[in-house]
Amino acid sequence: MTPTTSSDIRRRTVLSIAGTGALGALAGCMSALSGDDTDSNDDEADETEADEPLTDYEYTEPPQVVDLAEQNHESTLRTVSARHQIVTDEANGGPVELPEVWAWQADDLPPSVPGPIYRMQEGETFELTFENDHDRPHTVHVHAVGKSWKDDGAPVSTRTKVDAGDSKTYVLEGDVPGTHFYHCHYQTHNHLDMGMYGIIRVDPEGYEAPDREYFLTLREWDSRLHEQTAGGDAEYDISDRTPNFYTVNGRSAPTTFHPELGSPLVLSRGETVRVHVVNAGYETHAFHTHGHRFTVVEEEGSPIPEAAQYEEDVVPIAPAERLTLEFEADSDPGIYPVHCHKVDHVTTDGHYPGGMATAIVYEEAMDSEEFAEVMDDAGYEG
């Protein structure tokens, strides 16, 4: 495998975020998760008229990759109040949404939850300017990478926050290769829960991209916080945090399997696949793959020595932890679930299947009847 340029990596990653590969076609996999034993809320949805929305904010869009080398290692980040669909309108069981999130918006990209994926090379310096047009103070805290004390983004020690109408430029060093986590560190217990989190990737010198590469961010949500923030009558207290939504890249199944809105791992037999998994929530999750055994090759940016690597098919991932997994697409071509094995996390507001689940999908299986049903479940008509 030969080294690739930053533009090559960006092209590969944008395709992977959409999960489309060369064909540009994939969607849900709920039948593969549930078999014949489904617990559908369709009847309840038919019997209950939709309430008037609490807000009229614009909706978030899926996160995009920002290749910092292509914009002089500079970016402007903002916080935007938005609506966020956990399950989209066209998907089975949808819509399910949070009436207010605080989404990150980079440069001229749309706001997203998770925020944009910043990508840079080892040894580069990145200037991130946070312009606070929001109505509350915020900060930006980035794990692992080098920065001055005043750029740490933790007001409990720096005594510095970015008030509404102000701005601050954070200077970040790409001195720790790996996949890292960034988030607001002001009133973190609520601001992180409101959606202010994202990934920054520092590629090591001479980085060799795999055939397919994906970024997956896990998170659980208590919707009462969002309803209360949006002016609803819900009552929320952090001491009584009880998640009812579980997401991969901000979506729950079956929307997670949608090629443009979700996070399916599309591949072709014989390819090498690399998956960067970040836990942006407050609970530990058990990441499990069907039909494939993976190797953890990197943790919090530290390479795992080859002698310590071994194949497995489920791995716990703690809050703020980042794992990079690799596997070979060597199974019978088909559609294989990928999900949290804390099975209550594969629910959406108590309904199974849903929640924290997506799928490994072989391009060779995309002309099957099962695949067509899967796509219909996710609301994809491509």
RODREN-982370 format. One record per atom (N, C-alpha, C): atom name; y, x, z negated. Coordinates in steps of 0.02 Angstrom, whole numbers. Each point is the difference from the previous one (the first is absolute). Last residue first. Layout:
<rs>
atomo, y, x, z
CA, Y, X, Z
...
</rs>
This chain:
<rs>
atomo, y, x, z
N, 291, -1631, 168
CA, 6, 50, 53
C, -63, 6, 42
N, 69, -138, -203
CA, -16, -31, 64
C, 4, 48, 58
N, -30, -24, -291
CA, 21, 42, 55
C, -24, -29, 66
N, -36, -69, -241
CA, 56, -29, 34
C, 26, 42, 58
N, -196, 23, -156
CA, 61, 38, -17
C, 62, -26, 37
N, -217, -96, 38
CA, 14, -6, -71
C, 66, 34, -19
N, -83, 23, 220
CA, 25, -68, -10
C, 19, -10, -74
N, -107, 199, 62
CA, 69, -1, 24
C, 32, -68, -12
N, -228, 25, -50
CA, 40, 39, -45
C, 74, -2, 20
N, -158, -93, 143
CA, 9, -43, -59
C, 45, 34, -52
N, -61, 123, 191
CA, 44, -55, 20
C, 14, -46, -60
N, -159, 172, -26
CA, 68, 27, 1
C, 51, -55, 18
N, -228, -51, 7
CA, 23, 8, -69
C, 71, 25, -2
N, -109, -15, 207
CA, 19, -67, -25
C, 26, 5, -71
N, 25, 217, 157
CA, -52, -41, -30
C, 27, -67, -22
N, 108, 204, 98
CA, -15, -53, 46
C, -53, -48, -27
N, 80, 199, -116
CA, 56, -46, 9
C, -13, -56, 50
N, -128, 203, -84
CA, -21, -66, -23
C, 53, -54, 14
N, 25, 239, 48
CA, -58, -22, 38
C, -23, -70, -19
N, 174, 116, -116
CA, 24, -28, 64
C, -59, -26, 41
N, -8, 9, -269
CA, -16, 41, 59
C, 27, -35, 63
N, 78, -13, -268
CA, -18, -38, 60
C, -12, 49, 58
N, 34, -31, -288
CA, -12, 49, 52
C, -25, -38, 61
N, 156, -121, -195
CA, -64, 15, 32
C, 3, 62, 43
N, 117, -139, -235
CA, 12, 9, 71
C, -67, 19, 32
N, 115, -96, -254
CA, -56, 12, 45
C, 26, 9, 71
N, 89, -90, -239
CA, 0, 71, 17
C, -61, 18, 42
N, 74, -262, -18
CA, 21, 59, -36
C, -9, 66, 34
N, -162, -213, 35
CA, 70, 12, 16
C, 18, 68, -27
N, -217, -207, 6
CA, 24, 70, 4
C, 73, 3, 19
N, -23, -140, -171
CA, -41, 52, 31
C, -30, -27, 64
N, 215, -57, -188
CA, -44, -23, 53
C, -34, 60, 34
N, 172, 9, -179
CA, -62, -28, -25
C, -50, -21, 53
N, 213, 100, 52
CA, 15, -54, -46
C, -63, -37, -22
N, -75, 160, 155
CA, 71, -15, 9
C, 16, -63, -41
N, -203, 212, 3
CA, 20, -71, -4
C, 75, -5, 13
N, -149, 196, -40
CA, -9, -24, 68
C, 11, -76, -1
N, 5, 124, -199
CA, 56, 25, 39
C, -7, -18, 74
N, -169, -46, -162
CA, 55, -47, -9
C, 63, 23, 37
N, -194, 138, -5
CA, -4, -55, 49
C, 53, -53, -11
N, -19, 261, -20
CA, 15, -47, -54
C, 8, -67, 35
N, -31, 174, 141
CA, -62, -27, -28
C, 9, -28, -70
N, 161, 30, 233
CA, -5, 18, -70
C, -64, -32, -28
N, 0, 52, 263
CA, 33, -43, -50
C, -4, 32, -69
N, -78, -11, 280
CA, 27, 51, -44
C, 39, -38, -53
N, -202, -72, 202
CA, 53, -10, -49
C, 19, 65, -37
N, -96, -22, 257
CA, -23, 16, -68
C, 58, -10, -50
N, -99, -44, 270
CA, 58, -14, -42
C, -24, 6, -73
N, -106, 130, 227
CA, 8, -68, -25
C, 64, -7, -40
N, -191, 193, 112
CA, 66, -29, 14
C, 4, -73, -20
N, -153, 182, -122
CA, -10, -48, 53
C, 67, -35, 14
N, 41, 232, -108
CA, -43, -58, -15
C, -10, -43, 62
N, 141, 205, -41
CA, -67, 12, 24
C, -48, -57, -14
N, 254, 105, -25
CA, -19, -66, 26
C, -68, 6, 32
N, 103, 153, -207
CA, -18, -1, 71
C, -20, -71, 20
N, 178, 90, -203
CA, -69, -20, 17
C, -8, 1, 75
N, 182, 63, -228
CA, -21, 11, 69
C, -71, -26, 9
N, 236, -20, -178
CA, -71, -7, 13
C, -14, 15, 73
N, 197, 32, -209
CA, -11, 4, 72
C, -76, 3, 11
N, 172, -94, -212
CA, -61, 32, 24
C, -1, 0, 76
N, 173, -42, -231
CA, -6, 3, 73
C, -63, 38, 18
N, 126, -145, -227
CA, -45, 51, 27
C, -2, -6, 76
N, 119, -148, -157
CA, 38, 56, 28
C, -45, 55, 29
N, -134, -164, -150
CA, 70, -11, 18
C, 36, 65, 18
N, -261, 10, 40
CA, 42, -19, -57
C, 72, -13, 23
N, -257, -12, 112
CA, 66, 29, 13
C, 49, -29, -51
N, -289, 34, 54
CA, 56, -31, -36
C, 65, 36, 17
N, -221, -30, 162
CA, 36, 49, -40
C, 56, -37, -38
N, -239, -24, 173
CA, 48, -35, -43
C, 33, 53, -45
N, -162, 62, 160
CA, 25, -60, 34
C, 43, -43, -45
N, -81, 281, 46
CA, -3, -58, -44
C, 25, -60, 38
N, -61, 291, 20
CA, 8, -65, 31
C, -8, -55, -52
N, 101, 252, -47
CA, -64, -34, 9
C, 14, -69, 28
N, 125, 258, -82
CA, 0, -61, 39
C, -70, -29, 5
N, 69, 213, -102
CA, 5, -58, -45
C, 0, -67, 37
N, -6, 215, 110
CA, -58, 0, -45
C, 0, -60, -47
N, 184, 43, 147
CA, -58, -26, 36
C, -61, -5, -45
N, 246, -24, -103
CA, -42, 54, 27
C, -64, -29, 31
N, 229, -136, -8
CA, -61, 5, -40
C, -43, 56, 29
N, 279, -28, 11
CA, -64, -1, 36
C, -59, 6, -48
N, 243, -106, -62
CA, -41, 60, -10
C, -65, -6, 39
N, 170, -175, -12
CA, 24, 57, 38
C, -41, 63, -8
N, -58, -208, -109
CA, 70, 15, -17
C, 26, 63, 35
N, -234, -10, 59
CA, 22, -43, -55
C, 69, 22, -23
N, -204, 28, 214
CA, 66, 18, -27
C, 18, -50, -55
N, -204, -12, 124
CA, 17, 69, 19
C, 67, 22, -31
N, -221, -185, -21
CA, 69, 10, -23
C, 19, 73, 12
N, -186, -151, 138
CA, 11, 58, -43
C, 73, 2, -20
N, -184, -210, 86
CA, 58, 43, 11
C, 0, 59, -48
N, -172, -199, 125
CA, 12, 41, -59
C, 54, 51, 16
N, -81, -258, 104
CA, 24, 68, 9
C, 8, 34, -67
N, -64, -233, 28
CA, -29, 30, 60
C, 19, 72, 12
N, 161, -141, -156
CA, -67, -21, 21
C, -21, 42, 61
N, 179, 58, -211
CA, -11, -9, 71
C, -71, -23, 12
N, 199, 7, -215
CA, -70, -1, 23
C, -4, -12, 74
N, 166, 53, -236
CA, 2, -1, 73
C, -71, 9, 27
N, 118, -87, -233
CA, -62, 34, 21
C, -6, -7, 76
N, 220, 2, -190
CA, -39, -36, 51
C, -60, 42, 21
N, 196, -30, -219
CA, -46, 42, 39
C, -40, -43, 48
N, 253, -65, -86
CA, -70, -4, -17
C, -41, 49, 42
N, 235, -40, 27
CA, -6, 19, -71
C, -72, -3, -24
N, 102, 51, 263
CA, -1, -52, -52
C, -7, 29, -69
N, -8, 109, 223
CA, 69, -13, -20
C, 4, -52, -55
N, -182, 179, 123
CA, 3, -57, -46
C, 71, -7, -27
N, -114, 112, 236
CA, 47, 7, -55
C, -4, -63, -43
N, -139, 147, 211
CA, 2, -60, -43
C, 45, 14, -59
N, -70, 94, 262
CA, 40, 17, -58
C, 9, -64, -41
N, -185, 89, 196
CA, 35, -56, -31
C, 35, 24, -63
N, -135, 83, 246
CA, 32, 22, -62
C, 43, -57, -27
N, -218, 52, 190
CA, 52, -45, -26
C, 26, 27, -67
N, -148, 68, 245
CA, 16, 19, -69
C, 60, -40, -24
N, -189, -71, 200
CA, 66, 26, -19
C, 2, 20, -73
N, -187, -107, 123
CA, 4, 71, 8
C, 65, 31, -22
N, -7, -257, 72
CA, -57, 38, -24
C, 9, 75, 16
N, 218, -144, -34
CA, -54, -1, 49
C, -55, 48, -24
N, 215, -157, -123
CA, -28, 65, 19
C, -53, -10, 54
N, 194, -123, -188
CA, -31, -5, 66
C, -22, 69, 22
N, 72, -134, -229
CA, -15, 69, 20
C, -39, -3, 66
N, 188, -184, -111
CA, -69, 16, 17
C, -8, 73, 22
N, 195, -147, -100
CA, -17, 71, -9
C, -73, 15, 16
N, 214, -199, 65
CA, -46, 22, -52
C, -17, 74, 3
N, 139, -126, 157
CA, 28, -15, -66
C, -42, 28, -57
N, -60, 25, 233
CA, 72, 17, -1
C, 29, -10, -70
N, -234, -48, 51
CA, 15, 66, 28
C, 72, 22, -6
N, -146, -155, -175
CA, 41, -11, 59
C, 23, 67, 28
N, -124, -42, -207
CA, -39, 19, 58
C, 38, -9, 66
N, 87, -58, -220
CA, -13, 72, 0
C, -37, 23, 63
N, 42, -232, -56
CA, 53, 32, 38
C, -10, 76, 4
N, -140, -171, -123
CA, -22, 32, 61
C, 55, 34, 41
N, 6, 63, -220
CA, -46, -27, 50
C, 10, -75, 6
N, 210, 142, -80
CA, -65, -21, -24
C, -43, -24, 57
N, 225, 183, -21
CA, -31, -62, 25
C, -66, -13, -35
N, 145, 199, -29
CA, 42, -58, -10
C, -29, -66, 22
N, -117, 215, 8
CA, 61, 4, 41
C, 40, -64, -2
N, -197, -57, -115
CA, -5, 65, 34
C, 59, 2, 49
N, -42, -159, -239
CA, 17, 15, 69
C, -19, 70, 21
N, -12, -229, -187
CA, -23, 69, 8
C, 6, 17, 74
N, 85, -200, -200
CA, -5, 22, 70
C, -21, 74, 0
N, 34, -113, -204
CA, -37, -51, 37
C, -5, 15, 74
N, 55, 127, -265
CA, 2, -2, 74
C, -42, -58, 28
N, 133, 39, -233
CA, -67, -23, 20
C, -2, -7, 75
N, 161, 88, -228
CA, -12, 8, 72
C, -72, -17, 17
N, 142, -3, -212
CA, -50, -51, 19
C, -14, 4, 75
N, 160, 140, -103
CA, -53, 4, -49
C, -56, -50, 13
N, 201, 6, 131
CA, -43, 56, 16
C, -58, 6, -49
N, 113, -234, 64
CA, 14, 53, -48
C, -49, 56, 14
N, 99, -256, 109
CA, -37, 62, 7
C, 22, 49, -54
N, 11, -275, 101
CA, 18, 44, -55
C, -45, 61, 2
N, 94, -199, 190
CA, -53, 39, -30
C, 27, 43, -57
N, 120, -153, 158
CA, -8, -18, -71
C, -58, 38, -33
N, 165, 91, 210
CA, -48, -53, -14
C, -8, -11, -75
N, 134, 170, 128
CA, 33, -58, -28
C, -46, -59, -14
N, -50, 232, 79
CA, 29, -42, 54
C, 33, -63, -25
N, -114, 149, -148
CA, 56, 37, 29
C, 35, -40, 54
N, -196, -90, -98
CA, 55, 1, -48
C, 61, 35, 29
N, -195, 1, 128
CA, 27, -68, -4
C, 59, -3, -48
N, -117, 201, 15
CA, 36, -12, 62
C, 30, -70, 2
N, -139, 65, -182
CA, 60, 42, 0
C, 43, -16, 61
N, -212, -103, -19
CA, 51, -31, -43
C, 64, 41, -2
N, -207, 65, 113
CA, 50, -36, 40
C, 54, -32, -43
N, -150, 224, -25
CA, 5, -62, -38
C, 58, -39, 31
N, -169, 205, 107
CA, 64, -34, -11
C, -8, -59, -47
N, -120, 256, 104
CA, -9, -67, -26
C, 67, -29, -22
N, -94, 207, 184
CA, 46, -25, -52
C, -20, -70, -20
N, -49, 237, 176
CA, -29, -54, -39
C, 50, -22, -53
N, 2, 133, 254
CA, 31, -4, -66
C, -26, -62, -36
N, -64, 174, 222
CA, -12, -63, -34
C, 30, 4, -70
N, -8, 132, 259
CA, 30, 0, -66
C, -10, -70, -30
N, -128, 162, 209
CA, 27, -62, -27
C, 31, 12, -69
N, -114, 116, 249
CA, 31, 13, -64
C, 35, -63, -25
N, -188, 119, 200
CA, 37, -59, -25
C, 25, 15, -70
N, -93, 178, 120
CA, 1, -48, 56
C, 38, -63, -19
N, 80, 210, -135
CA, -66, -26, 17
C, 4, -45, 61
N, 169, 212, -56
CA, -8, -72, -6
C, -71, -19, 18
N, 105, 231, -101
CA, -40, -25, 56
C, -14, -74, -10
N, 193, 198, -93
CA, -39, -62, -11
C, -36, -22, 64
N, 146, 200, -71
CA, -57, 2, 44
C, -44, -62, -5
N, 149, 24, -204
CA, 11, 43, 58
C, -65, 3, 42
N, 27, -217, -148
CA, -3, 72, -11
C, 10, 38, 65
N, 107, -245, -57
CA, -56, 31, 34
C, -1, 75, -12
N, 99, -217, -136
CA, 18, 68, 17
C, -61, 33, 31
N, 94, -267, -55
CA, -54, 45, 19
C, 28, 67, 20
N, 67, -238, -149
CA, 26, 58, 37
C, -58, 48, 11
N, 33, -283, -66
CA, -38, 63, 7
C, 42, 52, 35
N, 64, -232, -164
CA, -19, 22, 67
C, -36, 67, -4
N, 142, -225, -145
CA, -46, 56, 1
C, -18, 18, 71
N, 118, -205, -132
CA, 36, 61, 17
C, -45, 61, -6
N, -38, -247, -49
CA, -16, 25, 67
C, 32, 65, 19
N, -8, -134, -215
CA, 37, -39, 50
C, -9, 27, 71
N, -92, 110, -195
CA, -34, -64, 11
C, 34, -43, 52
N, 104, 197, -69
CA, -59, 18, 38
C, -40, -63, 16
N, 184, -32, -136
CA, 22, 19, 67
C, -59, 22, 44
N, -30, -59, -236
CA, 14, -57, 44
C, 15, 21, 72
N, -52, 162, -166
CA, -51, -51, -13
C, 11, -62, 43
N, 156, 188, -5
CA, -59, 8, 42
C, -50, -57, -7
N, 249, 59, -49
CA, -36, -60, -22
C, -67, -5, 38
N, 94, 182, 112
CA, 46, -35, -45
C, -32, -67, -18
N, -88, 162, 159
CA, -17, 16, -69
C, 51, -28, -49
N, -111, -37, 269
CA, 59, -5, -44
C, -21, 13, -71
N, -146, 115, 192
CA, 16, -67, -25
C, 65, 2, -38
N, -213, 149, 154
CA, 70, -5, -23
C, 14, -72, -21
N, -218, 191, 55
CA, 21, -68, -18
C, 74, 2, -18
N, -186, 164, 157
CA, 35, -11, -62
C, 31, -70, -2
N, -183, 188, 130
CA, 24, -69, 3
C, 29, -17, -68
N, -12, 259, 104
CA, -42, -54, -23
C, 34, -67, 10
N, 86, 271, -45
CA, -32, -39, 53
C, -43, -55, -30
N, 214, 126, -98
CA, -66, -20, -23
C, -32, -42, 56
N, 220, 84, 23
CA, -35, 59, -26
C, -69, -16, -27
N, 218, -103, 121
CA, -70, -10, 20
C, -43, 58, -22
N, 239, -104, -107
CA, -33, 57, 32
C, -72, -17, 17
N, 249, -141, -40
CA, -71, 5, -16
C, -32, 56, 40
N, 247, -123, -88
CA, -25, 56, 40
C, -72, 14, -22
N, 178, -224, -9
CA, -53, 38, -33
C, -25, 54, 48
N, 234, -159, -27
CA, -44, 37, 44
C, -48, 42, -42
N, 151, -242, -40
CA, -20, 66, -25
C, -47, 31, 52
N, 194, -224, -49
CA, -53, 34, 38
C, -15, 67, -32
N, 123, -267, -57
CA, 1, 73, -1
C, -57, 28, 44
N, 36, -237, -44
CA, 58, 25, 36
C, 5, 75, 2
N, -142, -99, -194
CA, 16, -39, 59
C, 65, 25, 32
N, -125, 183, -143
CA, 24, -68, -11
C, 14, -35, 66
N, -163, 203, -83
CA, 44, -17, 56
C, 20, -72, -7
N, -66, 193, -196
CA, -26, -54, 41
C, 49, -13, 55
N, -56, 188, -217
CA, 32, -14, 64
C, -37, -57, 35
N, -56, 134, -203
CA, 58, -44, -16
C, 38, -19, 63
N, -211, 132, -39
CA, 57, 27, 38
C, 65, -37, -17
N, -205, -69, -103
CA, 13, 70, -17
C, 60, 29, 37
N, -69, -227, 25
CA, -13, 9, -71
C, 14, 71, -21
N, 10, -75, 231
CA, 61, -3, -39
C, -11, 7, -75
N, -123, 88, 228
CA, -22, -32, -63
C, 59, -4, -48
N, -12, 112, 224
CA, 1, -73, 5
C, -23, -37, -61
N, 32, 245, 79
CA, -65, -26, -20
C, -3, -76, 2
N, 183, 169, 44
CA, -28, -39, 55
C, -68, -31, -17
N, 123, 145, -150
CA, 44, -58, 13
C, -26, -44, 57
N, -115, 205, -54
CA, -5, -48, -56
C, 41, -62, 15
N, -81, 124, 216
CA, 38, 20, -59
C, -9, -53, -55
N, -197, 42, 179
CA, 66, -30, -3
C, 37, 27, -61
N, -261, -2, 148
CA, 52, 36, -36
C, 68, -34, 6
N, -239, -138, 11
CA, 39, 47, 40
C, 58, 29, -42
N, -156, -167, -100
CA, -29, 65, 21
C, 50, 48, 33
N, 56, -269, -15
CA, -50, 39, -36
C, -13, 67, 36
N, 228, -156, -6
CA, -54, 22, 45
C, -48, 44, -40
N, 210, -198, -35
CA, -39, 53, -31
C, -59, 15, 45
N, 253, -135, 2
CA, -59, 19, 40
C, -33, 58, -35
N, 165, -221, -89
CA, -6, 72, 13
C, -58, 10, 48
N, 188, -212, -89
CA, -65, 24, 20
C, 1, 76, 1
N, 153, -246, -82
CA, -10, 72, 4
C, -71, 17, 22
N, 107, -231, 84
CA, -24, 29, -62
C, -4, 76, 7
N, 55, -160, 177
CA, 42, -21, -55
C, -23, 27, -67
N, -15, 116, 259
CA, -31, -53, -40
C, 45, -16, -60
N, 27, 177, 165
CA, 35, -61, 17
C, -28, -60, -40
N, -13, 280, -4
CA, -19, -60, -38
C, 46, -59, 16
N, -102, 236, 114
CA, 62, -39, -1
C, -16, -67, -33
N, -116, 258, 15
CA, -9, -69, -20
C, 68, -34, -5
N, -111, 226, 132
CA, 59, -32, -28
C, -14, -73, -15
N, -139, 244, 42
CA, -7, -73, -2
C, 61, -30, -35
N, -93, 242, 122
CA, 56, -31, -35
C, -5, -76, 6
N, -176, 227, 18
CA, 15, -69, 20
C, 58, -26, -43
N, -138, 243, 88
CA, 43, -31, -50
C, 24, -67, 27
N, -232, 169, 52
CA, 62, -32, 22
C, 38, -29, -60
N, -220, 105, -12
CA, 54, 49, 7
C, 66, -30, 22
N, -224, -129, 61
CA, 7, 47, -55
C, 55, 51, 14
N, 20, -234, 124
CA, -44, 58, 1
C, 13, 43, -62
N, 28, -280, 35
CA, 33, 63, 11
C, -51, 56, -2
N, 47, -291, -12
CA, -47, 53, 18
C, 39, 63, 16
N, 14, -267, -124
CA, 36, 61, 21
C, -51, 55, 12
N, -11, -276, -3
CA, -40, 60, -13
C, 39, 60, 27
N, 103, -246, -92
CA, -18, 43, 56
C, -42, 59, -23
N, -16, -206, -164
CA, 55, 29, 38
C, -24, 45, 56
N, -158, -206, -82
CA, 32, 60, -28
C, 58, 24, 44
N, 46, -167, 39
CA, -37, 10, -63
C, -73, 13, 19
N, 265, 4, 133
CA, -73, -7, -4
C, -24, 9, -71
N, 230, -35, 190
CA, -24, 10, -68
C, -75, -14, -4
N, 101, 89, 234
CA, 2, -60, -41
C, -24, 14, -71
N, 123, 194, 144
CA, -63, -35, -2
C, 6, -65, -41
N, 165, 183, 43
CA, 7, -63, 37
C, -66, -38, 4
N, 32, 166, -202
CA, 40, 8, 62
C, 7, -68, 35
N, -163, -33, -184
CA, 19, 67, 21
C, 38, -3, 66
N, -67, -166, -223
CA, 18, 0, 71
C, 26, 70, 17
N, -151, -144, -209
CA, 34, 60, 25
C, 14, -8, 75
N, -24, -210, -181
CA, -33, 42, 50
C, 43, 62, 15
N, -43, -201, -188
CA, 52, 49, 15
C, -32, 53, 44
N, -59, -275, -31
CA, -20, 69, -14
C, 61, 44, 12
N, -62, -282, -22
CA, 48, 55, -1
C, -36, 65, -18
N, -122, -203, 39
CA, 66, -23, 23
C, 54, 53, -2
N, -270, 17, 50
CA, 44, 14, -57
C, 71, -18, 22
N, -239, -107, 106
CA, 56, 47, 2
C, 34, 9, -67
N, -204, -114, 177
CA, 8, 16, -70
C, 54, 53, -3
N, -90, -198, 197
CA, 32, 61, -25
C, -2, 6, -75
N, -209, -27, 106
CA, 71, 15, -3
C, 43, -61, 10
N, -247, 17, 14
CA, 25, -3, -69
C, 74, 13, -6
N, -109, 95, 213
CA, -36, -49, -40
C, 25, 2, -72
N, 173, 81, 186
CA, -65, 20, -27
C, -31, -56, -41
N, 223, -2, 104
CA, -54, -16, 47
C, -69, 16, -28
N, 208, 44, -124
CA, -6, -70, 17
C, -64, -16, 39
N, -7, 217, -159
CA, 47, -27, 49
C, -17, -71, 20
N, -30, 145, -235
CA, -43, -27, 54
C, 47, -36, 48
N, 115, 115, -151
CA, -64, 30, -19
C, -53, -18, 51
N, 274, 8, 30
CA, -61, -40, 7
C, -61, 42, -18
N, 275, 3, -68
CA, -58, 40, 20
C, -63, -43, 1
N, 298, 9, -2
CA, -62, -38, -14
C, -58, 40, 27
N, 237, 114, -90
CA, -35, -30, 57
C, -55, -46, -26
N, 220, 187, -64
CA, -36, -60, -24
C, -30, -35, 61
N, 56, 267, -11
CA, 17, -64, 30
C, -40, -56, -34
N, 85, 281, -15
CA, -41, -52, -30
C, 25, -68, 25
N, 7, 262, 118
CA, 35, -54, -34
C, -51, -46, -33
N, 35, 266, 125
CA, -43, -51, -28
C, 42, -51, -37
N, 13, 212, 197
CA, 38, -42, -46
C, -45, -57, -21
N, -43, 268, 98
CA, -12, -72, 4
C, 43, -35, -51
N, -69, 262, 129
CA, 46, -43, -38
C, -20, -73, 8
N, -82, 206, 118
CA, -20, 0, -71
C, 49, -36, -44
N, 6, 7, 245
CA, 35, 54, -34
C, -12, 0, -75
N, -113, -146, 159
CA, 68, -21, -17
C, 33, 49, -48
N, -225, 24, 88
CA, 33, -31, 57
C, 71, -24, -16
N, -150, 93, -163
CA, 18, 53, 47
C, 39, -28, 59
N, -94, -144, -166
CA, 63, 30, -19
C, 22, 56, 47
N, -143, -229, 27
CA, -13, 71, 12
C, 66, 37, -11
N, -98, -244, -83
CA, 62, 37, 15
C, -18, 73, 6
N, -145, -248, 14
CA, 3, 72, -14
C, 68, 28, 22
N, -51, -261, -87
CA, -4, 44, 58
C, 6, 73, -22
N, -74, -264, -110
CA, 33, 66, -5
C, -10, 40, 64
N, 6, -273, 7
CA, -44, 54, -22
C, 36, 67, -1
N, 154, -210, -42
CA, -46, 18, 54
C, -45, 57, -24
N, 154, -216, -126
CA, -15, 71, 10
C, -44, 8, 63
N, 169, -212, -23
CA, -65, 26, -20
C, -5, 76, 11
N, 231, -144, -60
CA, -43, 18, 56
C, -65, 29, -28
N, 134, -176, -151
CA, 3, 69, 23
C, -44, 9, 62
N, 56, -198, -148
CA, 0, 0, 74
C, 7, 70, 27
N, -106, -125, -241
CA, 51, 42, 31
C, -5, -8, 76
N, -138, -131, -141
CA, 51, 17, -49
C, 56, 42, 29
N, -153, -190, 134
CA, 2, 71, -20
C, 57, 13, -48
N, -131, -236, 12
CA, 57, 32, 33
C, 2, 73, -22
N, -238, -113, -5
CA, 64, -6, -34
C, 54, 33, 42
N, -233, -115, 93
CA, 34, 63, -15
C, 67, -13, -33
N, -212, -167, -23
CA, 56, 14, 45
C, 34, 65, -23
N, -261, -76, -35
CA, 62, 17, -34
C, 55, 16, 50
N, -229, -51, 58
CA, 20, -54, -43
C, 68, 11, -32
N, -107, 159, 145
CA, 14, -60, 38
C, 27, -56, -44
N, -69, 204, -98
CA, 61, 10, 39
C, 19, -63, 39
N, -203, 6, -118
CA, 57, -5, -46
C, 65, 8, 38
N, -196, 27, 121
CA, 8, -69, -19
C, 60, -9, -47
N, -62, 221, 69
CA, 30, -40, 54
C, 13, -71, -22
N, -92, 204, -114
CA, 50, -43, -29
C, 34, -43, 53
N, -259, 128, -33
CA, 61, -10, 38
C, 48, -45, -37
N, -215, 159, -33
CA, 35, -45, -46
C, 68, -13, 30
N, -262, 85, 95
CA, 73, 6, -3
C, 28, -51, -48
N, -236, 102, 90
CA, 22, -24, -65
C, 75, 10, -7
N, -146, 72, 184
CA, 7, -73, 2
C, 30, -28, -63
N, 61, 247, 58
CA, -61, -31, 22
C, 11, -75, 6
N, 166, 174, -65
CA, -20, -57, -39
C, -68, -27, 18
N, 116, 194, 104
CA, 6, 7, -71
C, -36, -56, -37
N, 11, 0, 236
CA, -40, 58, -21
C, 3, 10, -75
N, 132, -166, 101
CA, -70, -20, 1
C, -44, 57, -23
N, 234, 37, 23
CA, -18, -37, -59
C, -73, -21, 0
N, 163, 146, 137
CA, -71, 11, -9
C, -27, -39, -59
N, 232, 23, 195
CA, -32, -8, -64
C, -75, 6, -1
N, 129, 113, 208
CA, 25, -46, -51
C, -50, -7, -56
N, 85, 141, 252
CA, -44, -7, -57
C, 28, -53, -46
N, 71, 158, 233
CA, -27, -66, -16
C, -46, 4, -60
N, 108, 181, 144
CA, 53, -45, -23
C, -26, -69, -17
N, -105, 214, 91
CA, -7, -67, 28
C, 55, -48, -22
N, -33, 236, -69
CA, 18, -4, 71
C, 1, -71, 26
N, 36, 22, -258
CA, -34, 48, 42
C, 24, -7, 71
N, 65, -131, -205
CA, -19, -24, 65
C, -40, 49, 41
N, 119, -14, -230
CA, -72, -9, 3
C, -25, -19, 68
N, 226, 55, -101
CA, -14, -64, 30
C, -74, -15, 3
N, 63, 206, -83
CA, 31, -50, -43
C, -13, -69, 27
N, -68, 184, 129
CA, -44, -14, -56
C, 28, -52, -47
N, 127, 78, 185
CA, -58, -39, 23
C, -44, -19, -58
N, 176, 142, -49
CA, 26, -66, 17
C, -56, -45, 25
N, -53, 225, -39
CA, 8, -38, -62
C, 27, -69, 13
N, -27, 156, 180
CA, -64, -20, -26
C, 8, -45, -61
N, 194, 93, 91
CA, -29, -49, 46
C, -67, -25, -26
N, 107, 171, -120
CA, 35, -63, -8
C, -30, -53, 45
N, -82, 219, 18
CA, -22, -31, -62
C, 34, -68, -9
N, 66, 129, 183
CA, -69, -23, 9
C, -23, -37, -62
N, 208, 104, -10
CA, 3, -61, 41
C, -69, -28, 14
N, 20, 206, -116
CA, 21, -56, -42
C, 5, -65, 40
N, -176, 177, 90
CA, 72, 1, -15
C, 17, -60, -44
N, -246, 122, -3
CA, 41, -47, 37
C, 73, 7, -19
N, -250, 155, 3
CA, 59, -23, -35
C, 42, -45, 45
N, -264, 9, 45
CA, 58, 44, 7
C, 59, -27, -38
N, -283, -9, -16
CA, 60, -43, 0
C, 62, 44, 0
</rs>
